[in-house]
């Protein structure tokens, strides 16, 4: 996992092919779930630019087919 600023994170989401988040079913079980990239970008645009000092954590990987997969925390 790496830390990104808001501006870097928006760029990372735009360049990703697939975006996954984590859903907690209970205290012991977390599963990955697909996130709509368009909806995520819309919500990120609503964040005030003054909050740019907050950290956004994600991991970018490339699969066998060459797709960029972004996993959010």
N, C-alpha and C positions, 0 to 999 in steps of 0.2 A: 504494500500500500504506500502510496505517495501522497503528499500534501500539495494542494493546488490553490491558488487564489481564485477569486470569482471569475476574473477575465480568462485565466488559463483553463479553468474548469468548463466554461461555456465553449471554448474552442475545442477542447477535448471531446465534449459531448457531440458537437457538430461533426467532428471527424470520425466518430465511432460508427460502426455498422450495426452493432447490437448492444443494448444497454440492459444490464441486470441489476436488480436490487436484492435486498435480503428481507424476507418476511419471517417473523417469529411466530411459530404456531403455539409454542409454549416455552417454558424455561429451558427445555432441553433440545428442542428441534427448531432449527432455522433452515429455510429452503430458499434457493434463488428464484426470483420471479422476474419476468420480462417487464421492462418499463418502456412506455411509448416515448420515443425520443422527442417528438413534437411537443407533447405535453410537458416534459421535463424542461425543454428550452423555454416554453412560455412561462413556466413558474420561475425559472432562473432570471428571466427578464424583469420580473416583478420585484426582485430583491433590490433594495437600495444600494447604490454603488458605494455608499459610505461603509457598508459592511464587507468591503473587499479584504479587510485584514483577517476575516474568519477563514478557517481552514476547511477545505473540501477534500475528503479522502476517497481515493479510487485506485483501481488497479487496471491497467490496460494490457491486454494480451492479444496475440495474433494466433488464430487457429490454423489447422492444416490447409484450409481452403483460402487462407489469406485474409479472412475477415477480422476486423478490429473489434474486439469484445471488451466492453468497459464494465467493470464490476464495482458497484457503489457500496459504501459502508452506511 
